[in-house]
Amino acid sequence: MKEPIQNITLSIPKPVLRKVKILAVERQTSVSALLTGLLEEIVEREDAYAAARERALVRLTRPVNLGTRGRVTWTRESLHER
């Protein structure tokens, strides 16, 4: 099933629109398809960032097991011995 399409109106400076039309022709597509593709990329990047951020925040709530069972088994001096 195809997703519903929503038409919108954009205000684009004429010099920019002229260049966008040329890009669309060079890529054998329409201005609408070109802009839709770019907007989809932005949305996908934002969604991926939000998912990665959520995963990172979840990991922060679970401490990493360093094998020390919460005990410090060294001293500052032993760490700085040469």
PyMOL commands that set and color helices and strands:
alter all, ss='L'
color gray80, all
select helices_A, chain A and resi 14-26+31-60+76-79
alter helices_A, ss='H'
color red, helices_A
deselect
rebuild
show_as cartoon
